[in-house]
């Protein structure tokens, strides 16, 4: 008799894994123990070799990849450490699993199209949206036919499927119907493929192949079908040669970020409730923050052993007696640093590179006495391209600017037409101007479209060598900033010298910035002794920026980010409990 331990380590709780562990308590013929410790779900089984091999096959089939899975292993142990008590579980949200999806979602199965098919494993039929109850296989076939004849299909919850591009300011989103054609149409890494097919079915940002006849935008957000109705509709579409359809779902959050080998959430729209265990004492009992389209309520209880609790949702404010905590951009960056340190058991001698589209880019530090200080903040750019041109004209960059105007009159006019949003002290704002200077073509002059064009061009560059774009610091009274005129002037100079490869210059903007960040952190390390560097903010959705920073900064410093929390959302609420600020 042997005792084997099957272990699945995750960066956050995975409700299906806890549910499956409980299901395996009833596995016949074997002495089973289960547990959840240090982020790892495990099943321990004692039995004969043949019985354990059968169990291993069953577990491999049931425990599908989670986007939050960081490691899995099988080990021979001396004695079980788990128990026969079921694990506490969070509510499951998915409507299907590996057992039922092939039955109602495969056109060759006799149950194909049976939306309410019962599943003994996940019981997904109980979570089907009320508006879909009673739909038959014939009803769903008629919905597919309506989509094919009318070009679009509206579903409950505001979901829209379309055969043609959907007019929207956000990046185009595609529902994948035929996974087998993905590699022929998009540039995909192995982690992206695994994430798309994971049980969470997240959105993943990808770049289409060059000169694709139907994919003209620089970047797309992809996802696989994430509810039973979409699984069946996607199978109908696949059968008839449709590889993907355009998708709009107001309930979806943003595409995931991939930071230093792990996935992270930028911001979600789903109601959220979680608990973080930490012995670190908070400075506030509770905090209410107003977020983007939602509210965050966080609290701390020493009586229960140091639990940090979070609630998220649009109705949270109505249940709270607190007034929303008003925080400056500087304080939000500090909150983000506190939240990352809390998750990783850190408290001092740390820095954060906080790059957000909504709150401004900054670098903050905590010294050996946990005192916070702002080292750097991105400058606020003028509100339009005309003013940007005017300031460049008044700077030492005037000569190269005049040559740019003469050689690239169309791009000069596009620069004058550029209008930046209210929040203009972000990397996105600066790089939107850079995309215009490089002459990158976009469907509009919005900051998001220009950034997508710059990201896609940089990702298309083959090689690691590129011109070094200047990101020179300016010294203010309280903190350092960036001489953006010189940054744009250096970019113009490189384009004037050789405009044959905009991809190399776009890559250079990313790699040079990452190199400057590494130099700044090394400078801080000499003064403070930096033991870890936190990354937070919505700009980290940029996969190439993550890659270059992991290479440049991560070479000498451990990189940390929020894993249980979002990296630019509810993390502020948890971090605010540790913020040295009086409540007004």
C-alpha positions as CSV (number, residue, x, y, z in Angstrom):
1,X,0.0,0.0,0.0
2,X,1.2,3.5,-0.9
3,X,0.1,7.0,-0.1
4,X,0.2,9.5,-3.0
5,X,-0.4,13.2,-2.7
6,X,-1.9,15.2,-5.7
7,X,-1.2,18.9,-5.2
8,X,-2.5,22.0,-7.1
9,X,-1.0,25.3,-6.0
10,X,-2.9,28.4,-7.0
11,X,-2.3,32.1,-6.7
12,X,-6.0,32.6,-5.5
13,X,-8.9,30.4,-4.5
14,X,-10.4,28.2,-7.3
15,X,-13.9,27.2,-6.3
16,X,-14.0,24.3,-8.7
17,X,-10.8,22.8,-7.2
18,X,-12.3,22.9,-3.7
19,X,-15.5,21.4,-5.0
20,X,-13.7,18.5,-6.8
21,X,-11.6,17.8,-3.6
22,X,-14.9,17.3,-1.7
23,X,-16.2,15.1,-4.5
24,X,-13.2,12.9,-4.2
25,X,-13.8,12.2,-0.5
26,X,-16.4,9.7,-1.8
27,X,-14.0,8.0,-4.2
28,X,-14.5,4.2,-3.9
29,X,-11.9,1.7,-2.8
30,X,-9.3,4.2,-1.6
31,X,-8.6,5.9,1.8
32,X,-8.9,9.6,0.8
33,X,-7.8,12.7,2.7
34,X,-8.1,16.3,1.3
35,X,-6.9,19.8,2.3
36,X,-6.1,23.4,1.3
37,X,-2.9,24.8,2.7
38,X,-0.6,27.7,1.6
39,X,-2.6,28.2,-1.6
40,X,-2.4,24.5,-2.5
41,X,-5.4,22.1,-2.9
42,X,-4.4,18.5,-2.3
43,X,-5.8,15.0,-2.4
44,X,-4.0,12.2,-0.5
45,X,-4.9,8.6,-1.4
46,X,-3.8,5.3,0.1
47,X,-4.2,2.2,-1.9
48,X,-2.7,-0.4,-4.3
49,X,-0.6,0.7,-7.3
50,X,-3.3,-0.1,-9.9
51,X,-6.0,1.7,-7.9
52,X,-3.8,4.8,-7.6
53,X,-3.1,4.8,-11.3
54,X,-6.8,4.8,-12.0
55,X,-7.3,7.6,-9.6
56,X,-4.5,9.6,-11.2
57,X,-6.2,9.3,-14.6
58,X,-9.5,10.5,-13.1
59,X,-7.9,13.5,-11.4
60,X,-6.0,14.5,-14.6
61,X,-9.3,14.5,-16.4
62,X,-11.3,16.4,-13.8
63,X,-8.8,19.0,-12.6
64,X,-8.7,21.2,-15.7
65,X,-6.2,24.1,-16.0
66,X,-7.1,27.1,-14.0
67,X,-5.7,30.5,-15.0
68,X,-4.6,30.8,-11.4
69,X,-2.8,27.5,-11.2
70,X,0.9,28.1,-10.6
71,X,2.2,24.6,-10.0
72,X,1.0,21.0,-9.8
73,X,2.8,17.9,-8.5
74,X,2.4,14.3,-7.5
75,X,4.5,13.0,-4.6
76,X,4.9,9.8,-2.5
77,X,4.3,10.7,1.1
78,X,4.7,8.7,4.3
79,X,1.3,9.5,5.8
80,X,-1.6,11.8,5.0
81,X,-1.8,15.3,6.5
82,X,-5.2,16.2,5.3
83,X,-8.6,15.3,6.7
84,X,-11.9,13.7,5.7
85,X,-13.8,17.0,6.4
86,X,-15.1,18.8,3.3
87,X,-13.4,22.0,2.4
88,X,-15.2,25.3,2.8
89,X,-16.1,26.4,-0.8
90,X,-17.0,29.6,-2.5
91,X,-20.0,29.5,-4.8
92,X,-19.3,28.1,-8.3
93,X,-20.1,30.5,-11.1
94,X,-19.3,28.4,-14.2
95,X,-22.2,26.6,-16.0
96,X,-20.2,23.6,-17.3
97,X,-17.2,21.4,-16.7
98,X,-15.2,18.7,-18.4
99,X,-17.9,16.2,-17.9
100,X,-21.0,18.0,-19.2
101,X,-19.6,20.3,-21.9
102,X,-18.8,17.4,-24.4
103,X,-22.4,16.2,-24.1
104,X,-24.4,19.4,-24.7
105,X,-21.7,21.2,-26.7
106,X,-20.6,18.6,-29.2
107,X,-22.7,18.3,-32.4
108,X,-21.9,14.6,-32.5
109,X,-23.4,13.9,-29.0
110,X,-27.0,12.9,-28.7
111,X,-27.6,15.6,-26.1
112,X,-26.2,18.4,-28.3
113,X,-28.1,21.6,-27.7
114,X,-29.7,20.4,-24.4
115,X,-29.1,23.6,-22.4
116,X,-30.5,22.3,-19.1
117,X,-28.6,19.0,-19.2
118,X,-28.0,17.9,-15.6
119,X,-24.4,17.4,-14.5
120,X,-23.5,15.3,-11.4
121,X,-20.1,17.0,-11.2
122,X,-20.6,20.8,-11.4
123,X,-24.4,21.1,-11.4
124,X,-24.0,23.9,-13.9
125,X,-27.6,23.6,-15.0
126,X,-28.6,25.3,-11.8
127,X,-26.6,28.5,-12.7
128,X,-28.1,29.1,-16.2
129,X,-29.4,32.7,-16.5
130,X,-33.1,32.9,-15.8
131,X,-33.8,34.4,-19.2
132,X,-32.4,31.2,-20.9
133,X,-34.6,28.8,-19.0
134,X,-36.8,26.7,-21.2
135,X,-34.7,27.1,-24.4
136,X,-34.7,24.0,-26.5
137,X,-32.1,22.8,-29.0
138,X,-34.5,24.0,-31.7
139,X,-34.7,27.4,-30.2
140,X,-30.9,27.7,-30.1
141,X,-30.6,26.5,-33.7
142,X,-33.1,29.3,-34.7
143,X,-31.0,31.8,-32.8
144,X,-27.9,30.7,-34.8
145,X,-29.8,31.0,-38.0
146,X,-31.0,34.5,-37.1
147,X,-27.4,35.5,-36.4
148,X,-26.3,34.2,-39.9
149,X,-29.2,35.9,-41.8
150,X,-29.3,39.2,-39.8
151,X,-25.6,39.6,-39.1
152,X,-26.1,40.0,-35.3
153,X,-27.8,38.5,-32.3
154,X,-28.8,40.1,-29.1
155,X,-28.9,38.0,-25.9
156,X,-30.0,38.5,-22.4
157,X,-27.7,40.7,-20.2
158,X,-26.9,43.0,-23.1
159,X,-24.6,40.4,-24.8
160,X,-24.3,41.1,-28.6
161,X,-22.8,38.7,-31.1
162,X,-22.0,40.0,-34.6
163,X,-20.5,38.8,-37.8
164,X,-19.2,42.3,-38.5
165,X,-17.2,44.7,-36.3
166,X,-19.1,46.3,-33.5
167,X,-18.9,50.1,-33.2
168,X,-17.2,50.6,-29.8
169,X,-14.4,52.7,-28.4
170,X,-12.9,49.6,-26.7
171,X,-10.6,47.1,-28.3
172,X,-12.5,44.7,-30.5
173,X,-13.5,41.4,-28.7
174,X,-13.9,38.1,-30.4
175,X,-15.7,34.9,-29.3
176,X,-13.6,32.0,-30.6
177,X,-15.8,29.3,-32.2
178,X,-13.0,27.1,-33.8
179,X,-9.9,26.9,-31.6
180,X,-8.1,24.8,-34.2
181,X,-7.7,27.9,-36.5
182,X,-6.3,30.2,-33.8
183,X,-2.6,29.7,-34.5
184,X,-3.2,30.3,-38.2
185,X,-4.8,33.7,-37.5
186,X,-3.1,35.1,-34.3
187,X,0.3,35.2,-32.7
188,X,-0.2,33.2,-29.5
189,X,2.2,32.1,-26.8
190,X,1.8,28.9,-24.9
191,X,0.6,30.7,-21.7
192,X,-2.1,32.5,-23.7
193,X,-3.3,29.2,-25.3
194,X,-3.6,27.6,-21.8
195,X,-5.4,30.7,-20.4
196,X,-7.9,30.8,-23.2
197,X,-8.9,27.2,-22.6
198,X,-8.8,27.4,-18.8
199,X,-11.9,27.0,-16.7
200,X,-12.2,30.7,-16.1
201,X,-12.4,31.5,-19.9
202,X,-10.8,35.0,-19.5
203,X,-10.2,37.6,-22.2
204,X,-6.7,37.6,-23.6
205,X,-5.1,40.3,-25.7
206,X,-3.5,39.0,-28.9
207,X,-2.0,40.3,-32.2
208,X,-3.4,39.0,-35.5
209,X,-1.1,37.8,-38.3
210,X,0.1,40.3,-40.8
211,X,-2.2,41.2,-43.6
212,X,-5.1,39.1,-42.4
213,X,-8.0,39.8,-44.8
214,X,-10.6,40.2,-42.0
215,X,-8.5,41.4,-39.0
216,X,-7.4,44.9,-39.7
217,X,-7.0,46.2,-36.1
218,X,-3.6,45.9,-34.4
219,X,-4.8,44.0,-31.3
220,X,-7.9,41.9,-30.3
221,X,-9.3,40.5,-27.1
222,X,-10.2,36.8,-27.5
223,X,-12.2,34.5,-25.3
224,X,-13.7,31.1,-25.5
225,X,-17.4,30.5,-24.8
226,X,-18.1,31.0,-21.1
227,X,-21.7,30.0,-20.6
228,X,-23.8,27.0,-22.0
229,X,-25.7,29.1,-24.5
230,X,-22.5,30.5,-26.1
231,X,-20.9,27.0,-26.1
232,X,-23.8,25.7,-28.2
233,X,-24.0,28.7,-30.5
234,X,-20.2,28.6,-31.0
235,X,-20.5,24.9,-32.0
236,X,-23.2,25.7,-34.6
237,X,-21.0,28.5,-36.0
238,X,-17.9,26.2,-36.1
239,X,-19.9,23.6,-38.0
240,X,-20.6,26.1,-40.7
241,X,-17.0,27.4,-41.1
242,X,-17.1,30.4,-38.7
243,X,-13.9,30.7,-36.8
244,X,-15.0,33.7,-34.5
245,X,-17.6,36.3,-34.1
246,X,-17.5,39.8,-32.6
247,X,-18.6,40.0,-29.0
248,X,-19.8,42.7,-26.7
249,X,-20.7,41.8,-23.1
250,X,-21.1,44.7,-20.6
251,X,-20.5,42.3,-17.7
252,X,-17.0,41.4,-18.9
253,X,-14.0,43.0,-17.2
254,X,-10.7,43.8,-18.9
255,X,-8.3,41.3,-20.5
256,X,-5.8,39.7,-18.1
257,X,-2.2,41.0,-17.7
258,X,0.7,38.6,-17.8
259,X,3.3,39.7,-15.3
260,X,6.6,37.9,-14.7
261,X,5.1,34.5,-15.7
262,X,1.8,34.8,-13.9
263,X,-1.7,36.1,-14.8
264,X,-3.3,39.0,-13.0
265,X,-6.6,40.8,-13.2
266,X,-6.6,44.5,-14.1
267,X,-10.2,45.3,-13.1
268,X,-13.4,43.2,-13.1
269,X,-17.0,44.1,-13.0
270,X,-18.1,41.1,-11.1
271,X,-19.2,41.5,-7.4
272,X,-16.4,40.3,-5.2
273,X,-15.9,39.2,-1.7
274,X,-12.7,37.8,-0.3
275,X,-10.5,37.4,2.8
276,X,-6.8,37.8,3.2
277,X,-5.2,36.4,6.3
278,X,-2.3,38.5,7.7
279,X,-0.9,39.2,11.2
280,X,-0.1,42.8,10.1
281,X,-2.1,45.3,12.0
282,X,-4.2,47.8,10.0
283,X,-4.3,51.6,10.8
284,X,-8.1,51.8,10.0
285,X,-10.9,49.5,11.0
286,X,-12.8,50.0,7.7
287,X,-12.6,52.0,4.5
288,X,-15.1,52.7,1.7
289,X,-13.7,53.7,-1.7
290,X,-15.4,54.7,-4.9
291,X,-14.0,52.8,-7.8
292,X,-14.8,52.7,-11.5
293,X,-18.5,51.7,-11.8
294,X,-18.4,50.1,-8.3
295,X,-17.6,50.6,-4.7
296,X,-15.1,48.8,-2.5
297,X,-15.6,48.2,1.2
298,X,-12.6,46.8,3.2
299,X,-12.3,46.1,6.9
300,X,-9.9,44.5,9.3
301,X,-10.5,42.4,12.4
302,X,-7.7,41.7,14.9
303,X,-10.1,39.6,17.1
304,X,-10.3,37.0,14.4
305,X,-6.6,36.7,13.9
306,X,-5.9,39.6,11.5
307,X,-8.3,39.0,8.6
308,X,-8.6,41.6,5.9
309,X,-12.1,41.5,4.3
310,X,-13.2,43.0,1.0
311,X,-16.7,43.5,-0.5
312,X,-17.1,44.8,-4.0
313,X,-20.2,45.9,-5.9
314,X,-22.4,48.9,-6.9
315,X,-24.7,48.3,-3.9
316,X,-21.9,48.3,-1.3
317,X,-22.2,52.0,-0.5
318,X,-25.9,51.7,0.4
319,X,-25.0,49.1,3.1
320,X,-22.1,51.1,4.6
321,X,-22.4,53.8,7.1
322,X,-19.0,55.3,6.0
323,X,-18.4,58.1,3.6
324,X,-16.1,57.3,0.7
325,X,-12.4,57.8,1.4
326,X,-11.1,60.4,-1.0
327,X,-7.6,59.7,-2.0
328,X,-5.1,61.5,-4.2
329,X,-3.2,59.8,-7.0
330,X,-0.1,59.8,-4.8
331,X,-2.1,58.0,-2.0
332,X,-3.6,55.5,-4.4
333,X,-0.1,54.5,-5.5
334,X,0.9,54.1,-1.8
335,X,-2.3,52.0,-1.2
336,X,-1.3,49.7,-4.1
337,X,2.2,49.2,-2.6
338,X,0.7,48.4,0.8
339,X,-1.7,45.9,-0.8
340,X,1.1,44.1,-2.7
341,X,3.3,43.9,0.4
342,X,0.4,42.6,2.5
343,X,-0.3,39.7,0.1
344,X,3.4,38.8,0.1
345,X,4.1,39.2,3.8
346,X,6.3,42.3,3.2
347,X,6.3,45.7,5.0
348,X,9.4,47.8,4.3
349,X,12.4,48.4,2.0
350,X,10.3,48.1,-1.0
351,X,9.3,50.2,-4.1
352,X,6.4,50.3,-6.5
353,X,6.3,51.1,-10.2
354,X,2.6,52.2,-10.4
355,X,1.6,52.8,-14.0
356,X,-2.1,53.6,-14.3
357,X,-4.2,55.0,-17.2
358,X,-6.6,56.6,-14.7
359,X,-4.4,57.8,-11.8
360,X,-1.0,58.7,-13.3
361,X,2.3,56.9,-13.3
362,X,4.5,57.1,-10.2
363,X,7.3,55.4,-8.3
364,X,7.0,55.2,-4.5
365,X,9.2,53.7,-1.8
366,X,8.9,52.4,1.7
367,X,12.1,52.7,3.7
368,X,13.3,50.6,6.7
369,X,11.0,52.5,9.0
370,X,8.0,52.0,6.7
371,X,7.9,55.7,5.8
372,X,6.5,56.3,2.3
373,X,8.1,58.7,-0.2
374,X,7.3,59.6,-3.9
375,X,10.4,59.4,-6.0
376,X,8.9,60.0,-9.5
377,X,5.7,61.0,-11.2
378,X,5.0,61.2,-14.9
379,X,4.3,64.7,-16.1
380,X,0.8,66.0,-17.1
381,X,0.9,66.6,-20.9
382,X,-1.0,69.4,-22.6
383,X,-4.6,68.6,-23.4
384,X,-4.2,68.6,-27.2
385,X,-1.7,68.1,-30.0
386,X,-1.6,71.8,-30.9
387,X,-0.3,72.6,-27.4
388,X,2.1,69.7,-27.4
389,X,3.5,71.0,-30.7
390,X,3.7,74.5,-29.3
391,X,5.7,73.4,-26.3
392,X,8.0,71.3,-28.4
393,X,8.6,74.4,-30.6
394,X,9.6,76.4,-27.5
395,X,12.1,73.7,-26.4
396,X,15.6,72.7,-27.7
397,X,13.7,70.2,-29.9
398,X,12.6,72.9,-32.3
399,X,15.0,72.0,-35.1
400,X,14.0,68.3,-35.3
401,X,10.4,69.3,-35.0
402,X,10.6,71.6,-38.0
403,X,12.2,68.8,-40.0
404,X,9.4,66.4,-38.9
405,X,6.8,68.9,-40.0
406,X,8.4,69.2,-43.5
407,X,9.1,65.5,-44.1
408,X,5.9,64.1,-42.6
409,X,3.1,66.7,-43.2
410,X,0.3,64.2,-42.7
411,X,1.6,63.1,-39.3
412,X,2.1,66.7,-38.4
413,X,-1.6,67.4,-39.1
414,X,-2.6,64.2,-37.1
415,X,-0.6,65.5,-34.2
416,X,-2.4,68.8,-34.3
417,X,-5.8,66.9,-34.3
418,X,-4.8,64.8,-31.3
419,X,-6.9,65.3,-28.1
420,X,-5.9,63.8,-24.8
421,X,-8.3,62.8,-22.0
422,X,-8.7,64.5,-18.7
423,X,-6.1,62.2,-17.1
424,X,-3.0,63.1,-19.1
425,X,-0.2,62.1,-16.6
426,X,0.1,58.5,-17.8
427,X,2.4,56.5,-19.9
428,X,-0.6,55.9,-22.3
429,X,-0.9,59.6,-23.0
430,X,2.8,60.0,-23.7
431,X,2.9,56.9,-25.9
432,X,-0.2,58.0,-27.8
433,X,1.8,61.0,-29.0
434,X,4.7,58.7,-29.8
435,X,2.5,56.6,-32.0
436,X,1.5,59.7,-34.0
437,X,5.1,60.7,-34.4
438,X,5.9,57.2,-35.7
439,X,3.1,57.5,-38.2
440,X,1.3,54.4,-37.0
441,X,-2.1,54.1,-38.7
442,X,-5.2,53.7,-36.5
443,X,-9.0,53.7,-36.8
444,X,-9.1,56.8,-34.6
445,X,-6.9,59.2,-32.7
446,X,-8.1,57.9,-29.4
447,X,-5.4,57.2,-26.8
448,X,-6.5,53.5,-26.6
449,X,-6.3,53.0,-30.3
450,X,-2.9,54.7,-30.6
451,X,-1.5,52.7,-27.7
452,X,-2.7,49.4,-29.3
453,X,-1.0,50.4,-32.5
454,X,2.3,51.1,-30.6
455,X,2.0,47.9,-28.6
456,X,1.4,45.8,-31.7
457,X,4.2,47.4,-33.7
458,X,6.6,46.8,-30.8
459,X,5.5,43.2,-30.4
460,X,6.1,42.6,-34.1
461,X,9.8,43.6,-33.9
462,X,12.1,40.7,-34.3
463,X,15.2,40.9,-32.2
464,X,16.2,42.6,-29.0
465,X,18.3,45.5,-30.3
466,X,16.8,49.0,-30.8
467,X,17.6,52.7,-30.5
468,X,17.8,54.1,-27.0
469,X,15.0,56.6,-26.6
470,X,15.7,59.3,-23.9
471,X,13.6,59.3,-20.8
472,X,15.5,62.0,-18.8
473,X,14.6,63.0,-15.3
474,X,13.8,66.5,-14.2
475,X,14.2,67.4,-10.5
476,X,11.3,69.1,-8.8
477,X,10.9,70.4,-5.2
478,X,9.4,67.2,-3.9
479,X,10.0,64.5,-6.5
480,X,11.4,63.8,-10.0
481,X,9.5,63.9,-13.2
482,X,10.2,63.4,-16.9
483,X,11.4,65.8,-19.6
484,X,8.8,64.7,-22.1
485,X,9.9,67.2,-24.8
486,X,13.3,65.6,-24.9
487,X,11.7,62.1,-25.0
488,X,9.6,63.0,-28.0
489,X,12.5,64.9,-29.6
490,X,14.7,61.8,-29.4
491,X,12.0,59.8,-31.0
492,X,11.6,62.3,-33.8
493,X,15.4,62.3,-34.4
494,X,15.5,58.5,-34.8
495,X,12.6,58.5,-37.2
496,X,14.2,61.3,-39.3
497,X,17.4,59.3,-39.3
498,X,15.8,56.1,-40.5
499,X,12.0,55.7,-41.0
500,X,12.1,52.3,-42.5
501,X,11.4,50.4,-39.3
502,X,8.7,51.9,-37.0
503,X,8.5,48.5,-35.3
504,X,12.1,48.8,-34.1
505,X,11.4,52.3,-32.7
506,X,8.2,51.2,-31.0
507,X,10.1,48.4,-29.4
508,X,12.8,50.9,-28.4
509,X,10.2,53.0,-26.6
510,X,9.3,50.0,-24.4
511,X,12.8,48.6,-23.9
512,X,14.4,52.0,-23.2
513,X,11.7,52.9,-20.6
514,X,12.2,49.6,-18.9
515,X,16.0,50.2,-18.8
516,X,15.5,53.7,-17.3
517,X,13.2,52.1,-14.7
518,X,15.9,49.6,-13.8
519,X,18.4,52.4,-13.4
520,X,16.1,54.4,-11.2
521,X,15.4,51.4,-9.0
522,X,19.1,50.7,-8.6
523,X,19.6,54.3,-7.6
524,X,16.9,53.9,-4.9
525,X,18.5,50.6,-3.8
526,X,21.8,52.4,-3.0
527,X,19.9,54.9,-0.8
528,X,17.2,52.7,0.8
529,X,18.1,49.0,0.3
530,X,15.2,47.9,-2.0
531,X,14.4,44.2,-1.3
532,X,11.3,43.9,-3.7
533,X,9.6,45.9,-6.4
534,X,5.9,45.9,-6.7
535,X,4.1,46.4,-10.1
536,X,0.5,47.8,-10.1
537,X,-1.8,49.8,-12.3
538,X,-3.7,49.2,-15.5
539,X,-0.8,50.0,-17.9
540,X,0.6,46.5,-17.1
541,X,-1.9,45.1,-19.5
542,X,0.8,45.8,-22.0
543,X,2.5,42.4,-22.5
544,X,5.7,43.8,-24.0
545,X,6.2,46.3,-21.2
546,X,5.8,43.5,-18.7
547,X,8.3,41.4,-20.5
548,X,11.0,44.1,-20.8
549,X,10.5,45.2,-17.1
550,X,10.8,41.6,-16.0
551,X,14.0,41.3,-18.0
552,X,15.5,44.7,-17.0
553,X,14.2,45.3,-13.4
554,X,13.6,41.7,-12.5
555,X,17.2,40.8,-13.2
556,X,18.3,42.3,-9.9
557,X,15.1,42.7,-7.8
558,X,12.2,40.3,-7.0
559,X,9.0,41.5,-8.7
560,X,5.7,41.3,-6.9
561,X,2.2,42.0,-7.9
562,X,-1.3,41.4,-6.5
563,X,-2.5,37.9,-7.1
564,X,-5.6,37.6,-5.0
565,X,-6.6,41.2,-5.8
566,X,-6.9,43.2,-9.0
567,X,-3.8,45.3,-9.8
568,X,-5.7,48.5,-10.4
569,X,-9.0,48.3,-8.5
570,X,-9.9,46.6,-5.3
571,X,-6.2,46.5,-4.3
572,X,-6.6,50.2,-3.3
573,X,-9.3,49.4,-0.8
574,X,-7.2,46.8,1.0
575,X,-4.1,49.0,0.9
576,X,-6.1,52.0,2.2
577,X,-6.4,50.2,5.6
578,X,-2.7,50.6,6.0
579,X,-2.5,54.2,4.7
580,X,-1.2,56.9,7.1
581,X,-4.0,59.3,6.6
582,X,-6.6,60.8,8.9
583,X,-10.2,60.2,8.1
584,X,-12.0,63.5,7.5
